[in-house]
Amino acid sequence: MLRCIAKEVNMNQTLTIRIPDDLREELQEISKAEKKPISDLVRESLQRYISIYRFRKLRNMVLPFAEAQGILTDEDIYKEVS
């Protein structure tokens, strides 16, 4: 008989950062208003920042190819896909 024991691994890491007092106060106000822990607000903000960073990086990679095809604006993209 083969028996497997699943071991739960906590992948969360602690990150310590220094922020100005005014930013901390704003985070506390938002935390209360949103009824969310500050750590959740910071985690969501980092996730959003990383997503935007990746998008911009990808956009910058494909931009020369789009320009070579004459695709320069959002309207050009819309015309191509509709």
Protein Blocks (a to p, Z undefined) as FASTA:
>chain_A
ZZdddddddfbdcddddddfklmmmmmmmmmmnopafklmmmmmmmmmmmmmmmmmmmmm
mmmmmmmnopabfklmmmmmZZ
